[in-house]
Amino acid sequence: MNFVLLMILCFILSFSSCVRSDSQKKVNSQWDGKKVAFLGDSMTDKCRVGTTCVYWEYLEKLLKIKPFVYGKNGARWDGIYKQAVKLYKEHGDTIDAIIIFAGTNDYNGNIPPGTFFSEKTETTNHHGKMVTRKRRTHIMTDSTFCGRINKALSYIKQKFPTKQVVIMTPIHRGYAKFSEKNIQPEESYCNGCGLYLESYINILKHASSIWSVPIIDLYSLSGLYPMYDADTIYFHNAKTDRLHPNAKGDLRLAETIKYQLLSLPSSFK
């Protein structure tokens, strides 16, 4: 009899523990029911590269959002512009927020960083007097990383002025071998421009301030560090793919993103 009571008690405790765990994961917030567009590369692609559940699929459950996914395997920031154009053609301004997760392929593709602005001298009226001043203007080009970011964010800012826009930085890059002709060294090696991944991370952070767009720094906040064997529990394959998180890694990303998004408005009127 005591054994039976003990088993019943264990079952009740186990059930209540699951309920508490589930309630901790799901939150009622400003993001409930919001339409969120996701632009990005393979880590956002609906094809689930290297994972059985992408971070935005977890966010769909954790924050109860409605995802609209445009990420494509291999996409760079020039592709983000194209994804944004497609988003606007298909949904206009009916979505609530746009989240952009890209940049690692620009680094691996040796895209030169460039600069955000060009400068020239012009005259302008200052307190009723014509003066000569330097003036900077955004560089819009597909040939540099900064130019690509400018082009994409300029379009998004003009087409979606009332929407929440968020940039997410790439995570750390581990070794990957997808074929004999597609071998990507880990981030301790610079790219063909002589730059390390953090140079591209810092450019994205600068873009965040230039364009007044919030940034979620997954490079710093996610805790994912695939250069160490201990962290391969979060990645697709310890020997051949330490680039793409597996489902466990995507859950960690989603939990990190969730708490950052909870500090931001989900949309604007």
C-alpha positions in Angstrom: 0.0 0.0 0.0 2.8 2.4 0.9 4.5 1.5 -2.4 1.4 2.3 -4.4 1.0 5.7 -2.6 4.6 6.4 -3.3 4.2 5.7 -7.0 1.1 8.0 -7.2 3.0 10.8 -5.4 5.9 10.4 -7.8 3.5 10.6 -10.7 1.9 13.8 -9.4 5.2 15.4 -8.7 6.5 14.5 -12.2 3.4 15.9 -13.9 3.5 19.1 -11.9 7.2 19.5 -12.7 6.5 19.2 -16.5 3.7 21.8 -16.2 6.0 24.3 -14.4 8.8 23.7 -16.9 6.5 24.3 -19.8 5.0 27.5 -18.3 8.5 28.8 -17.8 9.3 28.3 -21.4 6.2 29.9 -22.8 5.5 33.5 -21.9 2.6 35.9 -22.4 4.1 39.1 -23.9 3.9 41.9 -26.4 5.0 39.3 -29.1 1.8 37.2 -28.8 0.3 36.6 -32.2 2.7 39.0 -34.0 3.7 38.4 -37.6 7.5 38.2 -37.7 9.5 38.0 -40.9 12.8 36.2 -40.7 15.5 37.0 -43.3 18.8 35.2 -43.4 21.0 32.3 -44.5 21.1 28.5 -43.9 20.5 29.0 -40.2 17.1 30.5 -41.0 16.2 28.4 -44.1 13.0 26.4 -43.8 15.0 23.4 -45.1 16.4 22.9 -41.6 20.1 22.8 -42.5 21.8 20.7 -39.9 18.9 20.7 -37.5 15.5 19.2 -36.9 14.0 22.4 -35.5 15.1 25.9 -36.4 15.4 28.7 -33.8 12.3 30.5 -35.2 10.3 27.3 -34.9 11.1 27.3 -31.2 10.3 31.1 -31.0 7.0 30.3 -32.6 6.2 28.2 -29.5 8.1 30.2 -26.9 6.7 33.7 -27.8 3.6 32.5 -29.8 4.6 34.5 -32.9 3.6 33.8 -36.5 6.8 33.4 -38.5 7.2 34.3 -42.2 10.5 32.8 -43.3 12.6 34.0 -46.2 16.1 32.8 -45.3 18.0 30.9 -47.9 21.0 28.6 -47.7 24.2 30.5 -48.6 22.6 34.0 -48.5 24.8 37.0 -47.9 23.7 40.6 -47.2 23.0 41.4 -50.8 20.5 38.5 -50.6 18.9 40.1 -47.5 17.9 43.0 -49.8 16.3 40.6 -52.3 14.5 38.8 -49.5 13.1 42.1 -48.2 11.9 43.0 -51.6 10.1 39.7 -51.9 8.6 40.1 -48.4 7.1 43.5 -49.4 5.7 42.2 -52.7 4.0 39.3 -50.9 2.8 40.9 -47.6 3.2 44.7 -48.0 3.3 46.3 -44.5 1.0 43.8 -42.9 3.8 42.1 -40.9 4.8 43.5 -37.4 8.6 42.9 -37.2 11.6 41.9 -39.3 14.5 39.9 -37.9 17.7 39.6 -39.9 20.3 36.9 -39.2 23.2 37.1 -41.7 26.8 38.0 -42.3 28.8 34.8 -41.8 28.7 34.1 -45.6 30.0 37.5 -46.4 33.0 36.8 -44.2 33.6 33.4 -45.7 33.0 34.8 -49.2 35.8 37.3 -48.7 33.5 40.3 -49.3 35.5 43.5 -48.6 34.2 45.5 -45.7 34.1 48.9 -47.4 32.7 51.9 -45.6 29.2 53.1 -44.8 29.7 56.7 -46.1 31.3 58.8 -48.8 32.2 62.4 -48.0 32.2 65.6 -50.0 32.2 69.3 -49.2 29.0 71.3 -49.7 27.5 74.5 -48.6 24.5 74.7 -46.2 22.6 77.3 -44.3 23.6 77.5 -40.6 21.6 80.1 -38.7 21.0 82.2 -41.8 24.6 82.2 -43.0 25.9 80.0 -45.8 28.8 77.9 -44.7 31.0 75.2 -46.2 30.8 71.8 -44.4 31.7 68.2 -45.0 28.7 66.1 -45.8 28.5 62.3 -45.7 26.0 60.1 -47.7 25.4 56.4 -47.5 27.2 54.2 -50.0 24.7 51.8 -51.6 26.5 49.0 -53.4 26.6 45.2 -53.6 30.4 45.1 -53.8 31.2 45.7 -50.1 29.8 44.5 -46.8 28.9 48.0 -45.6 27.3 48.9 -48.9 25.1 45.7 -48.8 24.0 46.5 -45.3 23.2 50.1 -46.3 21.2 49.0 -49.3 19.1 46.4 -47.4 18.4 48.6 -44.4 17.6 51.7 -46.5 15.0 49.7 -48.4 13.6 48.1 -45.2 13.5 51.5 -43.4 11.6 53.1 -46.3 9.2 50.2 -47.0 8.5 49.2 -43.3 8.9 52.5 -41.3 6.5 51.4 -38.6 7.8 47.9 -38.1 10.3 46.6 -35.5 13.5 45.7 -37.2 16.2 43.7 -35.5 19.7 42.6 -36.6 21.3 39.4 -35.2 25.0 38.9 -35.5 26.4 35.6 -36.7 27.5 33.0 -34.1 31.1 31.8 -33.8 32.3 29.7 -36.8 33.7 26.2 -36.4 35.3 23.9 -39.0 33.1 22.5 -41.8 33.7 20.1 -44.7 30.8 19.7 -47.0 32.8 18.3 -50.0 36.4 18.1 -51.1 36.0 21.6 -52.8 33.9 23.1 -50.0 36.1 23.1 -46.8 35.7 26.0 -44.5 38.4 26.6 -41.8 37.4 27.7 -38.3 37.4 31.3 -37.3 41.0 31.3 -36.0 42.0 31.8 -39.6 41.4 35.1 -41.3 39.4 35.2 -44.6 40.8 36.2 -48.0 40.6 39.9 -47.1 43.0 39.3 -44.1 40.1 39.9 -41.7 38.7 37.8 -38.8 35.0 37.2 -38.2 34.8 39.8 -35.4 35.6 42.5 -38.0 32.2 41.7 -39.6 30.5 41.5 -36.3 31.7 44.9 -35.4 30.5 46.3 -38.7 27.0 45.0 -37.9 27.2 46.6 -34.5 28.1 49.9 -36.2 25.2 49.5 -38.6 22.9 49.1 -35.7 23.8 52.5 -34.4 23.9 54.2 -37.9 20.4 52.9 -38.8 18.9 53.0 -35.3 18.1 49.3 -35.5 18.4 47.1 -32.3 21.0 44.3 -32.4 21.0 40.9 -30.8 24.7 40.0 -30.5 24.5 36.2 -30.7 28.3 36.1 -31.3 28.6 37.2 -27.6 25.4 36.2 -26.0 24.6 32.7 -27.4 27.4 30.9 -25.5 28.0 28.7 -28.6 31.7 28.1 -29.2 32.2 25.3 -31.7 36.0 25.5 -31.7 36.0 23.4 -28.5 35.0 19.8 -28.7 32.8 20.2 -25.6 30.5 22.5 -27.5 29.9 20.1 -30.4 26.8 18.8 -28.5 25.2 21.9 -30.0 26.3 21.4 -33.6 25.3 19.2 -36.5 28.5 17.1 -36.8 31.6 17.3 -34.7 33.8 16.1 -37.6 32.2 17.7 -40.7 29.9 20.5 -39.6 30.5 22.8 -36.7 28.9 25.7 -38.5 25.2 24.7 -38.2 23.6 24.3 -34.8 21.6 21.1 -34.3 18.2 21.2 -32.6 19.8 21.6 -29.1 21.9 24.5 -30.4 18.9 26.1 -32.1 16.9 25.9 -28.8 19.8 27.7 -27.0 19.7 30.3 -29.7 15.9 30.7 -29.4 16.1 31.0 -25.6 18.7 33.7 -25.9 16.8 35.6 -28.6 13.5 35.3 -26.6 14.8 37.3 -23.7 16.3 39.9 -25.9 13.1 40.3 -27.8 11.1 40.6 -24.6 13.0 43.9 -23.9 11.8 45.4 -27.2 8.5 46.6 -28.6 7.1 44.1 -31.0 5.5 46.6 -33.4 4.6 50.3 -33.7 1.4 52.1 -34.8 
